[in-house]
């Protein structure tokens, strides 16, 4: 494969043991590795990452597995909402990334039934008709998603279009705001669902009354309600929301861990009242609430979750805000906050906007590495050794080394008082 995806597949040396003939050595070695895609003996390892399990028997298997493997690999580009959509199609699960839901209609397809049918449309496009995710991304970026979906389905016989396409024709408002839709706002419907959880059952409050009451709530209570809003709608916070940090999703290494944490919150919400959740969040004791309900009793772990939640919702290492700045796609977090500017070198990007982009891309690469640890990056920051760590984690281009040495300087370590 090309380096733009997962790195070239590299053949394992055929001679690994001087006591074995080359052919025997090859068989002995490859039998220890199964193909990530088909399970057959594999002799090629993805050179774009360090995962020992990322082995393949052929380039075609590596290409097929890329839809899932991209989230564990170092893809050398930003993960896009189309990557999340392709994963949803492959796994037949709703996308949980908030921006993906906005870009491809799941945020407006509020009910589980509507989201299932919308996912069925995308499965038909990608898996049945063979439209590439890259093409769907171009449609979405050009504002022609609805038009091209209809044009694509019209090229196949009507009897072969399945049951999801007729539903799509009746619900184009999900992707096209110019088409009239139901009178109920899907966001209001989400709010009503979490409000019923807050009230402990059915209620007769109107949306206007709910919003009026919530406007008087403290910020921490509103954040707790927003989390319930998302979790009860089978979503979870994305980097474009501050709750992505304050409820610990920033500690997750990848989308798979974010789904684990979302599942823990789903279980927790089913076992506690809203007031219990809110007070645990407000008092930095969410971990204690998790454990009191037996939510984390399994073998799954999220390494830095306790470290993040013990300071939530008020105190966090600046590295988590750096990670949010790098990963967020919306406008609200498109600029780094002051502590990130000082700690991670953005204060040195005064010569051109390209320097800011260079530094942001650098950190994006680091956060995408399976072996990279945000807390290790924080420790390098406070020791004034950012460049040392970065140069160990990444193979820096020679032309960038001098400028990065300048950009990665910060005021640390602070002198003893």
C-alpha positions as CSV (number, residue, x, y, z in Angstrom):
1,X,0.0,0.0,0.0
2,X,1.1,3.6,-0.4
3,X,2.5,5.6,2.4
4,X,-0.5,7.9,2.4
5,X,-2.6,5.2,3.9
6,X,-1.1,2.9,6.3
7,X,2.5,2.8,5.1
8,X,3.9,0.3,2.7
9,X,3.5,-3.3,3.6
10,X,6.9,-4.6,4.2
11,X,7.9,-8.2,3.6
12,X,9.4,-10.0,6.5
13,X,13.0,-11.1,5.8
14,X,12.8,-14.7,4.6
15,X,15.8,-15.8,6.6
16,X,15.3,-15.3,10.3
17,X,17.2,-18.2,11.9
18,X,20.6,-19.3,10.6
19,X,19.8,-22.9,11.7
20,X,16.7,-23.1,9.4
21,X,16.6,-23.2,5.6
22,X,15.2,-19.9,4.3
23,X,11.8,-21.5,3.3
24,X,11.5,-23.2,6.7
25,X,12.4,-19.9,8.5
26,X,9.7,-18.1,6.6
27,X,7.0,-20.6,7.5
28,X,8.2,-20.7,11.1
29,X,8.0,-17.0,11.4
30,X,4.8,-16.2,9.6
31,X,2.8,-18.9,11.4
32,X,3.2,-16.7,14.5
33,X,1.1,-14.0,12.9
34,X,-2.5,-14.0,11.6
35,X,-3.8,-11.6,9.0
36,X,-5.7,-8.7,10.6
37,X,-8.4,-9.1,8.0
38,X,-8.9,-12.8,7.1
39,X,-7.0,-14.7,9.8
40,X,-4.7,-16.5,7.4
41,X,-0.9,-16.7,8.1
42,X,0.6,-13.3,7.5
43,X,4.0,-12.2,6.3
44,X,3.6,-8.4,5.9
45,X,3.4,-5.9,8.7
46,X,1.9,-2.4,8.4
47,X,4.8,-0.1,8.5
48,X,2.7,3.0,9.4
49,X,2.3,2.0,13.0
50,X,3.8,-0.1,15.8
51,X,0.9,-2.4,16.5
52,X,2.2,-6.0,16.6
53,X,-1.2,-7.3,15.6
54,X,-1.3,-5.3,12.3
55,X,-0.1,-8.1,10.0
56,X,-1.5,-8.9,6.6
57,X,-1.2,-11.8,4.1
58,X,-1.7,-9.5,1.1
59,X,-2.2,-5.9,0.0
60,X,-5.8,-6.5,-0.7
61,X,-6.4,-7.6,2.9
62,X,-4.6,-4.5,4.2
63,X,-6.7,-2.3,2.0
64,X,-9.9,-3.9,3.1
65,X,-8.9,-3.6,6.8
66,X,-7.9,0.0,6.5
67,X,-11.5,1.2,7.3
68,X,-11.0,-0.1,10.8
69,X,-7.2,0.0,11.2
70,X,-7.0,3.7,10.4
71,X,-8.2,4.4,13.9
72,X,-5.2,2.6,15.5
73,X,-2.6,3.5,12.9
74,X,-0.6,6.6,12.1
75,X,-2.5,7.6,8.9
76,X,-0.3,10.7,8.2
77,X,-3.5,12.7,7.7
78,X,-6.4,13.9,9.9
79,X,-9.2,11.4,10.5
80,X,-12.2,12.7,8.7
81,X,-15.9,12.4,9.3
82,X,-16.1,10.1,6.2
83,X,-13.7,7.7,8.0
84,X,-16.1,7.5,10.8
85,X,-19.0,7.0,8.4
86,X,-17.1,4.2,6.6
87,X,-16.5,2.5,10.0
88,X,-20.2,2.8,10.8
89,X,-21.0,1.1,7.5
90,X,-18.5,-1.7,8.0
91,X,-19.6,-2.4,11.6
92,X,-23.3,-1.7,11.0
93,X,-23.3,0.6,14.1
94,X,-24.4,4.2,14.3
95,X,-21.5,6.7,14.2
96,X,-20.9,8.3,17.5
97,X,-18.6,11.1,16.4
98,X,-20.8,14.3,16.8
99,X,-19.5,16.0,13.7
100,X,-20.0,12.9,11.6
101,X,-23.6,12.8,12.8
102,X,-24.0,16.4,11.7
103,X,-22.3,16.0,8.3
104,X,-24.3,12.9,7.3
105,X,-27.7,13.4,8.8
106,X,-27.7,11.2,11.9
107,X,-28.0,14.3,14.2
108,X,-31.4,15.1,12.6
109,X,-32.5,11.4,12.2
110,X,-33.4,11.5,15.9
111,X,-35.2,8.2,16.3
112,X,-33.4,4.8,16.3
113,X,-35.6,3.7,13.5
114,X,-34.7,6.7,11.3
115,X,-31.0,6.4,12.0
116,X,-31.1,2.7,11.2
117,X,-32.7,3.4,7.8
118,X,-30.2,6.3,7.1
119,X,-27.4,3.9,7.9
120,X,-29.0,1.4,5.5
121,X,-28.8,4.0,2.8
122,X,-25.1,4.5,3.3
123,X,-24.5,0.7,3.5
124,X,-26.3,0.4,0.1
125,X,-24.2,3.1,-1.4
126,X,-20.8,1.8,-0.1
127,X,-21.2,-1.9,0.3
128,X,-23.8,-2.7,-2.4
129,X,-23.3,-0.1,-5.2
130,X,-19.6,0.4,-4.6
131,X,-19.4,4.2,-4.1
132,X,-16.2,5.0,-2.3
133,X,-16.2,7.0,1.0
134,X,-13.9,9.5,-0.7
135,X,-16.6,10.2,-3.3
136,X,-19.2,10.6,-0.6
137,X,-17.0,13.1,1.2
138,X,-16.7,15.1,-2.0
139,X,-20.5,15.1,-2.3
140,X,-20.9,16.3,1.3
141,X,-18.2,19.0,0.9
142,X,-19.8,20.3,-2.3
143,X,-23.3,20.4,-0.8
144,X,-24.6,17.8,-3.3
145,X,-25.1,14.8,-1.1
146,X,-28.9,14.4,-1.6
147,X,-28.6,15.1,-5.4
148,X,-25.9,12.5,-5.9
149,X,-27.5,9.8,-3.6
150,X,-30.7,10.0,-5.8
151,X,-28.6,10.0,-9.0
152,X,-26.7,7.0,-7.9
153,X,-29.7,4.9,-6.9
154,X,-31.5,5.9,-10.1
155,X,-28.8,4.0,-12.1
156,X,-29.9,0.6,-10.7
157,X,-33.2,-1.2,-11.3
158,X,-36.0,-0.1,-9.0
159,X,-36.5,-3.7,-7.6
160,X,-32.8,-3.7,-6.6
161,X,-32.8,-0.5,-4.6
162,X,-34.1,-2.0,-1.4
163,X,-36.4,-0.6,1.2
164,X,-34.2,2.2,2.6
165,X,-34.2,4.3,-0.6
166,X,-37.9,4.9,-0.7
167,X,-37.7,6.0,3.0
168,X,-34.9,8.3,2.0
169,X,-37.0,9.9,-0.7
170,X,-39.7,10.7,1.9
171,X,-37.1,12.0,4.4
172,X,-34.7,14.2,2.4
173,X,-35.1,16.9,5.0
174,X,-32.6,15.0,7.1
175,X,-29.8,16.0,4.7
176,X,-31.4,19.0,2.9
177,X,-32.5,21.9,5.1
178,X,-34.4,23.4,2.2
179,X,-36.9,20.4,2.3
180,X,-39.7,20.8,4.9
181,X,-39.4,18.2,7.7
182,X,-41.4,17.3,10.8
183,X,-42.5,20.2,13.0
184,X,-40.7,18.7,16.0
185,X,-37.1,19.9,16.3
186,X,-34.8,16.8,16.7
187,X,-32.6,18.7,19.2
188,X,-35.7,19.6,21.2
189,X,-36.7,15.9,21.1
190,X,-33.3,14.9,22.5
191,X,-33.6,17.5,25.2
192,X,-37.1,16.2,26.1
193,X,-35.7,12.6,26.5
194,X,-33.0,13.7,28.9
195,X,-35.5,15.9,30.7
196,X,-37.7,12.9,31.4
197,X,-34.7,11.2,32.9
198,X,-34.0,14.3,35.1
199,X,-37.7,14.4,36.2
200,X,-37.8,10.6,36.8
201,X,-40.6,9.9,34.3
202,X,-43.2,11.5,32.1
203,X,-43.8,15.3,32.4
204,X,-45.9,18.0,30.8
205,X,-43.2,20.7,30.7
206,X,-42.9,22.4,27.3
207,X,-39.5,23.0,25.6
208,X,-39.8,26.7,26.4
209,X,-40.3,25.9,30.1
210,X,-37.5,23.4,30.1
211,X,-35.1,25.9,28.6
212,X,-36.2,28.6,31.0
213,X,-35.5,26.4,34.0
214,X,-32.2,25.2,32.7
215,X,-31.0,28.7,32.1
216,X,-30.9,29.2,35.9
217,X,-28.9,26.0,36.5
218,X,-25.2,26.2,37.4
219,X,-22.8,25.4,34.5
220,X,-21.9,22.0,36.0
221,X,-25.6,20.9,36.1
222,X,-26.1,22.0,32.5
223,X,-23.1,20.0,31.5
224,X,-24.4,16.9,33.2
225,X,-27.8,17.3,31.4
226,X,-25.9,17.7,28.1
227,X,-24.1,14.4,28.7
228,X,-27.4,12.6,29.4
229,X,-28.8,14.3,26.3
230,X,-26.1,12.7,24.2
231,X,-25.8,9.3,25.9
232,X,-29.6,8.7,25.9
233,X,-29.5,9.4,22.2
234,X,-26.7,6.8,21.7
235,X,-24.1,9.5,21.1
236,X,-21.2,10.8,23.1
237,X,-19.3,14.1,23.4
238,X,-16.9,15.0,20.5
239,X,-13.8,17.2,20.8
240,X,-16.0,20.1,19.7
241,X,-17.7,20.0,23.1
242,X,-16.0,20.9,26.5
243,X,-17.8,17.9,28.0
244,X,-15.4,15.8,25.9
245,X,-12.7,16.9,28.4
246,X,-14.8,17.3,31.6
247,X,-16.3,13.8,31.4
248,X,-13.0,12.1,30.5
249,X,-13.4,11.3,26.8
250,X,-10.1,13.1,26.1
251,X,-8.3,10.3,28.0
252,X,-9.4,7.7,25.5
253,X,-6.7,6.7,23.0
254,X,-9.1,6.1,20.1
255,X,-12.7,5.8,19.0
256,X,-12.9,2.3,20.4
257,X,-12.1,3.5,23.9
258,X,-14.5,6.4,23.5
259,X,-17.2,3.8,22.8
260,X,-16.2,1.9,25.9
261,X,-16.5,5.0,28.1
262,X,-19.9,5.9,26.4
263,X,-21.1,2.4,27.3
264,X,-20.0,2.9,30.9
265,X,-22.0,6.1,31.1
266,X,-25.0,4.4,29.5
267,X,-24.8,1.8,32.3
268,X,-24.3,4.4,35.0
269,X,-27.3,6.5,33.8
270,X,-29.4,3.4,34.0
271,X,-28.4,2.8,37.6
272,X,-28.4,6.3,39.2
273,X,-30.5,9.4,39.3
274,X,-29.7,12.6,37.6
275,X,-28.9,14.3,40.9
276,X,-26.4,11.5,41.8
277,X,-24.7,12.0,38.4
278,X,-24.6,15.8,38.7
279,X,-23.3,15.8,42.3
280,X,-20.6,13.3,41.5
281,X,-19.5,15.4,38.6
282,X,-19.6,18.6,40.6
283,X,-17.6,17.1,43.4
284,X,-15.0,15.4,41.2
285,X,-16.2,11.9,42.4
286,X,-17.4,10.3,39.1
287,X,-14.9,7.5,39.5
288,X,-16.3,6.7,43.0
289,X,-19.8,6.7,41.5
290,X,-18.7,4.3,38.7
291,X,-17.2,1.9,41.2
292,X,-20.1,2.1,43.6
293,X,-22.4,0.9,40.8
294,X,-19.9,-1.8,39.6
295,X,-19.7,-0.1,36.1
296,X,-15.9,-0.7,35.7
297,X,-15.9,-4.2,37.0
298,X,-14.7,-5.8,33.7
299,X,-11.2,-6.1,32.2
300,X,-11.5,-3.0,30.1
301,X,-9.4,0.0,31.2
302,X,-8.8,3.6,30.1
303,X,-5.4,4.5,31.4
304,X,-5.7,8.2,32.3
305,X,-9.4,8.3,33.0
306,X,-9.0,8.6,36.8
307,X,-6.4,11.2,36.5
308,X,-8.7,13.4,34.3
309,X,-11.9,12.9,36.3
310,X,-10.3,13.6,39.7
311,X,-9.8,17.2,38.6
312,X,-13.1,17.5,36.7
313,X,-14.9,19.7,36.1
314,X,-12.4,22.5,37.0
315,X,-8.7,21.4,36.9
316,X,-7.0,19.8,33.9
317,X,-3.5,19.5,32.6
318,X,-3.1,21.7,29.6
319,X,-2.2,18.7,27.4
320,X,-5.9,17.7,27.3
321,X,-6.8,21.2,25.9
322,X,-4.0,20.7,23.4
323,X,-5.5,17.4,22.3
324,X,-8.9,19.1,22.0
325,X,-7.5,21.9,19.9
326,X,-5.8,19.4,17.6
327,X,-8.8,17.2,17.2
328,X,-11.8,19.6,17.2
329,X,-13.3,20.4,13.8
330,X,-15.7,23.2,14.7
331,X,-15.0,26.9,15.1
332,X,-15.3,27.2,18.9
333,X,-12.0,25.4,19.6
334,X,-10.2,26.5,16.4
335,X,-7.7,28.6,18.4
336,X,-5.6,27.3,21.3
337,X,-6.3,28.6,24.8
338,X,-3.6,30.7,26.6
339,X,-2.1,27.9,28.6
340,X,-1.7,25.8,25.4
341,X,-0.2,28.7,23.6
342,X,2.5,29.1,26.3
343,X,3.1,25.5,27.2
344,X,3.3,24.0,23.7
345,X,5.1,26.5,21.7
346,X,2.4,28.4,19.8
347,X,3.6,31.7,21.3
348,X,6.7,31.2,19.1
349,X,4.6,31.0,15.9
350,X,4.9,34.7,15.1
351,X,6.6,34.6,11.7
352,X,3.7,33.1,9.7
353,X,0.4,31.2,10.0
354,X,2.3,28.2,8.4
355,X,4.2,27.8,11.6
356,X,1.0,27.4,13.6
357,X,-0.2,24.8,11.1
358,X,3.2,23.0,11.2
359,X,3.0,22.7,15.0
360,X,-0.6,21.7,15.0
361,X,0.0,19.0,12.5
362,X,3.0,17.8,14.5
363,X,0.9,17.3,17.6
364,X,-1.8,15.7,15.5
365,X,0.7,13.1,14.4
366,X,1.7,12.5,18.0
367,X,-1.8,12.0,19.3
368,X,-2.5,9.5,16.5
369,X,0.5,7.3,17.5
370,X,-0.6,4.2,19.5
371,X,2.6,4.4,21.6
372,X,2.2,8.1,22.4
373,X,1.1,9.1,25.9
374,X,-0.4,12.5,26.5
375,X,0.8,12.6,30.1
376,X,4.4,11.9,28.9
377,X,4.0,14.9,26.5
378,X,2.8,17.0,29.5
379,X,5.9,15.9,31.5
380,X,8.2,16.8,28.7
381,X,6.5,20.2,28.5
382,X,7.1,21.1,32.2
383,X,10.7,19.8,31.9
384,X,11.3,22.0,28.9
385,X,12.1,19.0,26.7
386,X,9.3,19.0,24.1
387,X,11.7,18.8,21.2
388,X,13.6,15.9,22.7
389,X,10.4,13.9,23.1
390,X,9.0,14.8,19.7
391,X,12.2,13.9,17.9
392,X,12.1,10.5,19.5
393,X,8.4,9.8,18.6
394,X,8.5,11.1,15.0
395,X,11.0,11.1,12.2
396,X,11.3,14.8,11.5
397,X,12.1,16.2,8.1
398,X,15.5,17.7,8.0
399,X,14.2,21.0,6.7
400,X,11.8,21.3,9.7
401,X,14.2,20.4,12.5
402,X,15.7,23.9,12.9
403,X,12.4,25.7,13.0
404,X,10.8,23.1,15.3
405,X,13.7,23.5,17.8
406,X,12.7,27.1,18.0
407,X,8.9,26.5,18.1
408,X,9.0,23.9,20.7
409,X,10.7,26.1,23.3
410,X,8.7,27.1,26.4
411,X,9.4,28.8,29.7
412,X,9.9,25.5,31.5
413,X,11.3,24.2,33.8
414,X,10.3,27.0,36.1
415,X,13.0,28.2,38.6
416,X,12.7,27.2,42.2
417,X,11.4,30.0,44.4
